[in-house]
């Protein structure tokens, strides 16, 4: 009879789940996915310390010709700028040969705008850490509460991935139709001033980083993130199959006991 009760408990566990554990699982997976997105963003931008992607982009958009600079000088400026954005340099200032003159590559508008960008970068890093911690705490809570977390988490992740992939497809369509407009909307959302509006005829930084560069970087981040999501989805799907198989195996071994009763 005890075996029969265990089997009934297993069957009940396959039924509808309560709202609170499912909500907690959904939040845990959303926090996890947001942490993954911010990690991908960081990895794509800073994953290569030599910035070879940037170098290829500079060659693609003929940046050296536009600036009247040598490629090694442009890369030195890039290295300094990227170090500044993550707080490794206190001031955005580097003297180099540009347009036939030895001068500071960055002007005052560059410095003001990039200070805003640095705050955004460092804030994103803090947000990633908070999301990862929140996800871990929620998962630990589900386990401690003895919920059916092995079934809840894969289900919540796969639902979240499905929603995000649809969203990603819509964003990709919007970017392909009018990236300039989408890029403008992004700046209007995340910046409270117009310092991001540069004049290419007067500003070196926007000539080093033309709009095409940002389009290519967005595509790179998007494809990497989708790949990570799908990889995680495959892992979760396999995990869910294993749990289902194990539950079926346990119930199958209990059925003969029930028949003998």
N, C-alpha and C positions, 0 to 999 in steps of 0.2 A: 504493500500500500504506500509505503514511503517513496518507492521508486515512481509510482503513479503520480503522486503529488509533485515530485520533481519534474516529471514530464509535463504536467499541466502548467507548472510555473514557466517552463520553457516556451510552451505554446502561447501563454499570455504575453510573454516578452516580445513575441513577434507581432502583436496587435498594435493598435494605434498608440503612439507615444504621447505623454502629457505635454502640455504647451510649454511649461517653464523649462524643462530640460532641452527641448527642441530649440527654444529661443536662445538659451545659453550656448548651445552648440552652434547655432547660426552666427551669433555674435563672435564666438571664438574663431570661427572660420573667416568671417569678414575682417576681423582684426589681423588674422594671420595673412590673408591675401593682401591687405593694405601694406603690411610689413614687407611682404614679398615684392610688391610693386616698388616700394621705396628702395629696397635692397637692389633690385634690378637697375633702377635709375642710377643709383650710386655706382654699381659695378660697371655699367656700360660707359659711364662718364670717366670713372677713375680706375677702371680695371687694368688698364695698360699704362704703366708709369711713363712709357716713352711716347704716348699719345700718337700712335701710328695711324689711327683712324683720322685724327685731326690733320695729320700730314697729308694723307690721301685726299682729304677734302680740300685742303689748300691748293693742291695740285689740280684737282678737278675744276675748281672755280678760279684758277689763275690768280690767287691771292697775292703772290709775290710780285706779279706784274702790276697789279692794282696799287700796291703799297710802295713799289720801288724798293723792295727789301730782298735780302737773301733768305732762303728757306731756313737756314740754321738760326738766323736772327728772329724770324717769325716763331720758330719753335721755342726759342728762349723766352720770348714774350708770353707764349702760351703757357709754358711751365710756371712762370711767375704768376700769371693770372689765375691758374687753377690752384696753385698753392694758397693764394690770397682767399679764394672762395671757400676753402675749408679751414681757414684760420691759421695757416702756417706762415703767412706773411701779414704783417700789421698794416702795411701801406701798399696801395696799388700804384706803383711808380717804377718804371724801368727806362733807362736812357739807352737808345739804340739808333741805328742809322735807318731813317725812313724818309722817303721822298727826297733823297739827296741831302738830308740834313741830319745832324746828330742832335736828338731831342728826346724828351719824354714821350713815350708812345701814347700814354693815356692823358686825357684832358680832365678838367674838373667835372664835367657832366658824366664822363665815364666812371670816375671815382664815386660819385654820388649814386649812380644807378647800380654799380656793382656792389656797393655797400648794401643796397636793398636785396640784391641777388644773393649775397653771402648770408644775410639773415634768413632768407628763404631756404637756402641749402642747409644751414645748420639747424634751422627749425624742423626741416624735413627729417634730418637725422635723429633728432630728439623724438619726433612723432613716431618714427619707425621703432625705436626702442620701447616707447610706451605701448604701441600696438602689440609688439611681440610679447611684452610682459603681461598685458591684459589677456592675450590669447592663452598663454601658459597658465595663468591663474584660473581662467574659466574652465579650461580642460582639467586642471587639477581639482576644481570644485565638482565637476561632473563625475570624476573618478571617485572622489571622497564620498559623494552622495550615493554611490553605488547605483548610478543610472546605467542605462544600456548604451554607454558612451561608444562602444565599439561599433554599434550600428548607427548612432546619431551623428557622429563626426563625419564619416564618409558621405552620408546622405546630405548633410548640411554643406560640405565642401563642394560636392558635385552640383548641387542646386546653385550655389554662389558662383561657381565657375560658368555654368550655363548662362546665368544672367549677365556676368561680366563679358563673356564672349559676344553676346548679342550687342551689348553696349560698345565693345571694342569695334565691332563691325560697323555700327552706326557712326562712330567717331572716324573710322578709317574712310568711310564714304564721304563724310563732311570734309576731312582733310584733303582728299583727292579732288574734290570739287572746288574748294576755295581755301587753301591753306593760309593765305594771307589774312583772310577774315578770321579764321580760327585762332591764328597766332595773335591777332589784335585783341580778340576777346579774352584770351588767356592773360595777356598783360593788363587788361582793364580789370580783371578779377583779382589778380594777385598783387598789383601795384596801385598805390593811391596817388600817384603823380604821373607826369608825362615825360619823365627823364629817360624813358626807354625809347622815345621817338628821336632818332638820330638822323643827321643829314650826311649821306655818304660822301658828299663832296668836301665836307669839312672834318669828318670824324674817321679816324683810322680803325677803331675797334669794329665798327659796323662793316667796314670793308674787309677786315680779317674774318668776320663771322657773318657772311651774307645770309639772306633768308633761306637759300638752298641748303646751307649747312644745317640749319635748324630742322628743316624738313627731313633731311637724311638722318639726323640724330633721332628725331621722333619715330621714324620708321624702325630704326635699329632698336630703340627701347621697346616699342610696341611688339615687334616680332619676338624679341627675347622674352618679354613678359608672357606672351601667349604660349611660347614654348615651355616656360616654367610652369604655367598653369596646367597645360595639358600633361606634362610630366607628372605633376602632383596628382592630377585627376586619374591617371593610369595607376599610380600607386594606391590611391584611395579605392579605386574600383577593384583592384586585386585584393586589397585588404578586406573589403566588404564581401567578396566572393569566398575568401577563406573563412571568415566568420560564419557566413551562411552555410558553408559546407560542414564546418565543425558542429554547428547547431543541429544540422540534419543528421550527422553521424551520431551525436549524443542521443537524439530522440529515437533514432533507429535502433540503437542498442537497448533502449528502455521498453520498446513495444512488446517484445516477447515476454518480459516480466509482467506487463499489464495483462496480456492474454492468459497467463498462468493464474492470475488472480480471478 
